[in-house]
Amino acid sequence: MTFVENPQRNGSEPIAPSLTAAVRQLGLDSEYRGRRFRKAELLTILARLLPQSPAELLFSQIRAVAKANGRLGNTQVRCQGQKRGTTYSFSDADGGGLSSDAAEETMPQVRDSRPAASPAVRSFRAPEAPTSAGQITVHHGDNLPIMERFEPASFDLIYIDPPFNTGRDQARTRIRTDRDEQGDRVGYQGRRYRTTVLGKSSYADKFDDYTDFLAPRLDQAYRVLTSSGSLFLHLDYREVHYAKVLLDQIFGRESFINEIIWSYDYGARSTSRWSAKHDNILWYAKNPRDYCFNYDEIDRIPYMAPSLVGDEKAARGKTPTDSWWHTIVSPNGNEKTGYPTQKPLGILTRIVRVHSRPGSKLLDFFAGSGSFGEAGAQWGRDVTLVDESLEAIEVMRRRFVNYACDFRAASSIPDAIEPCSIVSEDTEPAEVVESETSGSGAGRQKDLF
Ligand SMILES: C[S@@+](CC[C@H](N)C(=O)[O-])C[C@H]1O[C@@H](n2cnc3c(N)ncnc32)[C@H](O)[C@@H]1O
C-alpha cells in the first residue's frame, strides 16, 4: 500500500496500488499527457482503468491529493479552478509531464468511446479498432416468431440478456405444420405448409414459468448458431440455475464452457444477508471442440501485486479469469442511454473480441438499448438485434445515429417459416412447432425489469 497525505481528512489515507498505477498512467501515457480533465471525464476514465473500484471514491482520493498539489506514486496531481470549473492534470513527478501552458492548449474533448473496449485495455495494450464499423439491423417485435424466420446456422455469436420476468400473460399456441402445396405458410425454398392448431395454453407470468418462456427461444438460438458458434446467456443469480439445466438439455452438458461472474459494486448494502452484486453469464459452444476463443484479443488487467511479478509482466498485465470486475454503466457517463438494465460496453466488447472475428455475424434478440449491437459494430461485426419494446427501438434509433443501421418491423421479414425449427438439424423436418403470442403485455414495460 502507498500512503498519501489526505488534506481533507487530515491524516494518512491508504490508496490501493491499482489507483496509483492508474494515476501514473494518466501522467505517462501519451494519450493523457498534458490533457486536463473535468470530473465527469475522469470518472469515466477511472471506471475503465479500474473497473473493480467505485470511480467516485477514486476520484475523491485524487481530488484530495490534487488540492494539496501532491504526489500520488510517481505522479504529480494538480487541480485548477473551483467547483464546476475545476480541471485536473497529471504529470510525471520526475519532470516528464507537460507544463501547465501546454496543458492549457489541450483542453478536454469528449472522446470517441471506440477504443474504450474494456476496463484495463488502455493501460496495457491499445486495441486495434477496425477501420470500418459493422452493419446493424434492428427488428421490432416478439423475438420468437422473428427468430423462427432466420435461416439455420446463420449467426456466429449470440449474446442475450433476457428480462427476469416477462411481466405479462403468455398465451401459447401449439401448431402442427404439414407439407401441402395449397398450405397457408411458406417455408424455405418456397415449400408450402398447412397449419393445424393443436391447442392453446396460457399461463400467468410468474416465476415458475420463466423457463417456459425461455426454452423455445433458446431452441431457436441453438438452431441459428453456426456449427462453431457460441451463446452467451446473461442472467442473475435467481434464474441462472434453471437456465443452466435448460441449456444442458438443448446444447448438451459438454457444450457448457464457462460461467462468467460479472461483479460490480454499486448501490445499497443489505444488512440481513450478503449483498448480491454480481450477474451470471453462461457460455455454451455449439461444438465444444470447435469454437472461437481469440486469446490474443483478451484485454489485460493489472496484477494486484505488481511488485511480485517483475516489471515486464507487470507492464503486460494478466488475463482476466472467469470473474470479471466492471462497474455498471455510470449514471453520469457518456455511455448512458437512459434505458433501464443497460449493460456496459466493456463487458460486451470483451465477449465480441474474444468470441468472434471481424466479419462475424452476431445476434442479440433481447437487445434493449442495443449495447451488444454497439460493441459488435464498433469492432467490425454485423449485428442483428431484436426487441419488442418501442422504447428500446427509440433508444437504439438515437444510439445508432452514426452507424449504418436498418430498422425493420416484424412484419417486414419474409414469411418463411422453418418447419424444423425446434428439432436437431439432422432430423427430417419436424412437423410440430410452437409459437407464442402475447397477451396483455402492452403498457407494462416497467414490469419487464
Ligand atoms: C434486460 S433488457 C436487455 C438490456 C440490454 N442488454 C442492454 O444492454 O440494454 C431485456 C430486453 O428484452 C426485451 N424483451 C422481453 N421480451 C421480449 C420478447 N419476447 N421479444 C423481444 N424482446 C423482448 C425487453 O423489451 C428488454 O428491452
The ligand as an SDF file (V2000), in Angstrom:
LIG
                    3D

 27 29  0  0  0  0  0  0  0  0999 V2000
  -32.6890   -6.7790  -19.7430 C   0  0  0  0  0  0  0  0  0  0  0  0
  -33.2030   -5.9530  -21.1680 S   0  0  0  0  0  0  0  0  0  0  0  0
  -31.8030   -6.0140  -22.2300 C   0  0  0  0  0  0  0  0  0  0  0  0
  -30.8290   -4.9130  -21.9460 C   0  0  0  0  0  0  0  0  0  0  0  0
  -29.6820   -4.8760  -22.9260 C   0  0  0  0  0  0  0  0  0  0  0  0
  -28.7660   -5.9660  -22.7550 N   0  0  0  0  0  0  0  0  0  0  0  0
  -28.9370   -3.5580  -22.8440 C   0  0  0  0  0  0  0  0  0  0  0  0
  -27.7150   -3.5600  -22.5850 O   0  0  0  0  0  0  0  0  0  0  0  0
  -29.5720   -2.5190  -22.9950 O   0  0  0  0  0  0  0  0  0  0  0  0
  -34.2870   -7.1430  -21.8690 C   0  0  0  0  0  0  0  0  0  0  0  0
  -34.9840   -6.6880  -23.1310 C   0  0  0  0  0  0  0  0  0  0  0  0
  -35.7320   -7.7870  -23.6660 O   0  0  0  0  0  0  0  0  0  0  0  0
  -36.8660   -7.2560  -24.3200 C   0  0  0  0  0  0  0  0  0  0  0  0
  -37.8280   -8.3620  -24.4630 N   0  0  0  0  0  0  0  0  0  0  0  0
  -38.5000   -9.0180  -23.4920 C   0  0  0  0  0  0  0  0  0  0  0  0
  -39.2710   -9.9970  -24.0070 N   0  0  0  0  0  0  0  0  0  0  0  0
  -39.0640   -9.9390  -25.3450 C   0  0  0  0  0  0  0  0  0  0  0  0
  -39.5620  -10.7020  -26.4300 C   0  0  0  0  0  0  0  0  0  0  0  0
  -40.4160  -11.7090  -26.2550 N   0  0  0  0  0  0  0  0  0  0  0  0
  -39.1440  -10.3800  -27.6850 N   0  0  0  0  0  0  0  0  0  0  0  0
  -38.2570   -9.3530  -27.8870 C   0  0  0  0  0  0  0  0  0  0  0  0
  -37.7550   -8.6120  -26.8840 N   0  0  0  0  0  0  0  0  0  0  0  0
  -38.1430   -8.9050  -25.6400 C   0  0  0  0  0  0  0  0  0  0  0  0
  -37.3320   -6.1380  -23.4270 C   0  0  0  0  0  0  0  0  0  0  0  0
  -38.1040   -5.2140  -24.1440 O   0  0  0  0  0  0  0  0  0  0  0  0
  -35.9980   -5.5610  -22.9470 C   0  0  0  0  0  0  0  0  0  0  0  0
  -35.6210   -4.4760  -23.7490 O   0  0  0  0  0  0  0  0  0  0  0  0
  1  2  1  0
  2  3  1  0
  2 10  1  0
  3  4  1  0
  4  5  1  0
  5  6  1  0
  5  7  1  0
  7  8  2  0
  7  9  1  0
 10 11  1  0
 11 12  1  0
 11 26  1  0
 12 13  1  0
 13 14  1  0
 13 24  1  0
 14 15  1  0
 14 23  1  0
 15 16  2  0
 16 17  1  0
 17 18  1  0
 17 23  2  0
 18 19  1  0
 18 20  2  0
 20 21  1  0
 21 22  2  0
 22 23  1  0
 24 25  1  0
 24 26  1  0
 26 27  1  0
M  CHG  2   2   1   9  -1
M  END
$$$$
